[in-house]
Amino acid sequence: MEHTPYNKLCVEILDAKTKDKLCFLDKVEPNATIGEIKSMFHRSREYLPSVKSVIVSRRPKGKSLKDEDVLQHLPVGTTATFYFRDLGAQISWVTVFLTEYAGPLVIYLMFYFRVPFIYAPKYDFTTSKHWVVHLACMCHSFHYVKRLLETLFVHRFSHGTMPLRNIFKGPGPRNCCLQLSVTCAAVFQNCTYYWGFAAWMFCQIGNFSIHIALRNLRPPGSKTRKIPYPTKNPFTWIFLLVSCPNYTYELGSWLGFTLMTQCLPVAFFTMVGFIQMTVWAKGKHRSYLKEFRDYPTLRSPILPFVL
């Protein structure tokens, strides 16, 4: 229902669980956005946006409305009814990922440097005689340092925060599984070393290239979603075949790391990570298909033509 600029509307907000009326706003401008209505609600209820977050929908269990949605473009009458859900204490996504990536980095280095409370006293701060252990540490550390720097300087998040309780369940499409970082001592054949290191190195470059391409899709401060396409960077051409090449490259990196170290716990970590990334990739792929009618049908979620 369209409204003229001179008709001001009323907005009532109900609790999604109890259906109790929480707030009644009168004389709301028809061109007010859902984000502005949320701000009015925060002020009336003395909620702090940085601590509490709300989702406003037109049905108790309905789909959340976007902050950019304009009131007069929604199918509401002169009195619009919305439902409120309290998401609890929030934490920024930047903090989530910094915490997530710093953990495996620090834990791995604790084992690498053999800190006293982990190893027997005679091994305190000793170093391995196997060069592959040092190479594995450098590769592992580089991976997570890269992730930390990308979180600070590359990624743009469509949602500023997430519920604090979720950090104990796993923050989302990244490394949700247990970080199994084990120092391995193994003798490499030359081909195993070169193949493994090359796979790891190129997949790291590819993963970074995809993150840059995704970042450039979203202007600073925007929540706009677009279909990602290949750029002039050859590492992005995999977008022709998969929806989530960042996960494809991530899998390649861990396969390369497994090949380099020939370590069973690393292989197990790679397998669990692949299962989790497949779940995330399928969800993202379904979201693309649902949101964009012209989405390329040739693409698979994570592995070209397979999965």
Disulfide bonds with the S-S distance in Angstrom:
Cys184-Cys263 2.39
